Amino acid sequence: MDGPAIELRGLGHRYNGDPVLRDLDLTIEHGEIFGFLGHNGAGKTTTVNILTTLIEPTSGRAAVNGHDVVAERSLVTADIGYLPSEVRMYPHMTGAENLTFFAELSGVSNPKRAAAETLEYLGCADLADRRLGTFSTGMRQRIGIAQAIVHRPDVLFLDEPTAGLDPVGIRQLRETIIRLNRDLGMTVFMNTHQLSEVAKVCTTIGVLSRGELIYKDSMEETTRRFPNETSLEDIYVRMEGVPT
Ligand code: ADP
């Protein structure tokens, strides 16, 4: 791996001429769990869509493991996994069939075995023979994570992963993220609104406001710098300049 896990340099994006990302500079080192905070419409999904090669930036550059997301797209896609905010899946397929299909797409040597091992690792072997059309939100999300990690990527992107989950699902997700990071060494980049989760899981946070990165620091330093704030929410509101 050449270079940091994620690097943005002067990254900008426009939709139909309207700027939604402005001159973003951001470095995320290997092994971090990065929480990307920001209001709806701040540009978080656009940033992740660029990093996961789904769209090309209109200015600046972005790299994963030192690979440029435009010039070295296939090297980037081999190194990343992505759980989008809405997981699309074929309802007639079983969990195992779906995962084997994704393992084949990502070119792993034994797709069937990789699928079974991934379900086992995530503690959801019980989903292997069930049809996706019968899944609850929590089950869909677990299969979504399984899809994202079936090829054991270095960097995992999660877009609003707690949306629609109940407290049990949120706790399972948190434990999964921590295991993937600690046991498999995955760097995690997570878009989220769930401030309490950020405080429990993330090692570093960034705040995006109207397409500009207005804050980035370690979780430790953030809580040290704002010693009188009672919660991350207060810090966030203060940084966003929202009147209280
Ligand atoms: P976030 O994930 O922080 O909610 P997004 O990246 O989804 O923010 O959106 C940033 C801005 O870009 C919003 O104003 C949104 O309406 C706009 N936008 C997102 N996708 C498109 C698109 N495909 N075409 C035009 N505008 C878009």
Residues whose N, C-alpha, C, O or C-beta is under 5 A from the ligand:
A	BS01	ADP	Y15 V20 H39 N40 G41 A42 G43 K44 T45 T46
